[in-house]
């Protein structure tokens, strides 16, 4: 629990000084899955809540694994040593801001315009998660902030290029055929 408290109060210092968490990362993944299940409204029945939690837990876990592997691959392309398992554990910790979504929704649900305020705060939380992911990349690979942004954007750029090539291939096939 001291790691969670340390990560909440000083995430950047914790990233550089602590070993990669295992049980804490699993706890954050479970809590983020519960928070997401409640946030999307599957709590109408216990069965839906459990099913929603399991689906979100598995989907979020798979997403984090794929994200860590892709980030690690991008870092290796840039000449850094692979560290996907350590990166996965710390990337899971970046989900902590999602734990605030349910209290924010409850807090602003009765205010006029509360949905807009809570939506704005959720955008800020997403930006905080992106910042924590970049700080995680910095700590795991000992790189600058700019390189962290580059590594986090490389998969998006690669996907955009693949979509662009697919589009050009389809347009070319239609034009020729």
N, C-alpha and C positions, 0 to 999 in steps of 0.2 A: 504494500500500500504506500510505502514511502516513495517508491518510484512514480506512482500515479500522482501523488501530491507534488513531487518535484517537477514532473512533466507539466502539470497544470500551472504551477507558479513560474517556472523557468524552463520552458521547453528547449531552448537552444543550448543552454548550459547542460541540461540533462542529456541531450543527444550526444554531446561530445565527451561527457564524463562517465556515463553509465554503459554497462554491457547491454546488449540487445535483450529486451524483455520477452519472456515466453508466456507466462501465466497472465501477466498484466495485459499483453496484447490480445490474448484470448478473451479476457474479461471485457475489454473495450469492444471487441468484435461482437460479443454476445449483447452487451448493452446497446450498441449502435443498432443492432438488428431489432431488438425489442423497441427501441425508440422509433425506428423507421416504420415498424409494423403498426405501432400505435398512431404515428403521424399520418399514415396513409388511410387510416380508418378501418383496419381489419378487426377492431376490437368489439365488433357488434355481437360476436359470440366467441366463446372460448375456443371452439374448434377452428374458426377462422383465424383467431389470434395465433394459435399454435402453428397452423399451416402457413400463415403469413410469415411468422418468425422463422420457421425452418427454411422456407423458400428464400427469404431475404438473407438469412445467415449463409446458406450455401451460395447464393448468387454473389453476395458481397465478398465472401471468402475467395471464390473463383476469380472475381474481378481483381481483388488485391493481389492474388498470385500472378495473374496475367500482367497486371500493371508493374509489379516488381520485376518480373522477368524481362519485360519490354524496356523498362528503365535501365536494368542491369545490362541488357544488350546494347542499348544506346551508349551507356557509359563505357562499355568495352570497346565499342567502335571509336570512341574518343580517346582510347588508350589507358583506361583505368582498369584495375584488377576487379574481377567479378566478386560480388557480395550479395547475391539475390536473396539468400535466406535471412541475413541480417537486415537487409533492406525491407523484406516482407514484414518482419516483426516491427520495425520502426514505422513503416508506412501504415500499419494497422493502428498505431497510436495516434496518427494524424486524424483519425475519425472522431476524436474526443469532442470537437465542436458540435457534432451531430447530436450529442447527448443533451444539448440545450434546446433542441427544436420543440420537444413536447412542452417543457415549461413555458417557452415563449408563446406557443399556440394557446395554452391555457390562460396565460397572463393577458394576452391581447384579444381573446375571443369575444369579450363583452364590450370592448371599446368601439365607438364609431370609427370606421376606417382601420380597425385593428388588423384586418387581413392584409392591408397594404403595409402597415408597420411591421408585422411579423414577416411578411415577404421580404421587405428591405433588410431586416435583421438576418434572415436566412441567407441572403446574398452576401452579407458581410461574413457570415460563418463559412460560406463556401470559399470566399477569398482567404479567410484565415486558414482553412484546410489546405488550399493551394500553397500558401506561404509556408505552412508547416512541412508540406511535402518537399518544397525546395530546400528548406533548412535541413530536412532529413537527408536529402541527396548530398548537400554540402558536408554534413557530418560523416556520412558513410564513406564517401569517396574523397574527402578532404579537397574540395574544389571551391571555386568562387561562386558568388550568387549568380553571376551571368551564365556560368557553365551549368549550374543547377537548373536555371530557366531553360537553357538550350536542351539539356537532357530531358526535361519534362515536356518540352514542345516537339522534340524529334518524332515521337510516335504519331502525334497529330499531323505533323507535316508529311510524314511518310504515308499516312492514310489518305490525306488530301491528294497527294501525288498519284496514288493508286486509283482513287476515284476519278481523278482527271484523266488518267491513261485509259481507264475503262470507258469513260464518256467519249474520248477521242476515237477509240476503237469502234464503239457502237455507231457514232456519227460517220466514221469512215466506211464502215460496212454498209450502212444505209445509202451513202452517197455512191458507192461503187456498185451496189446491187440492185 
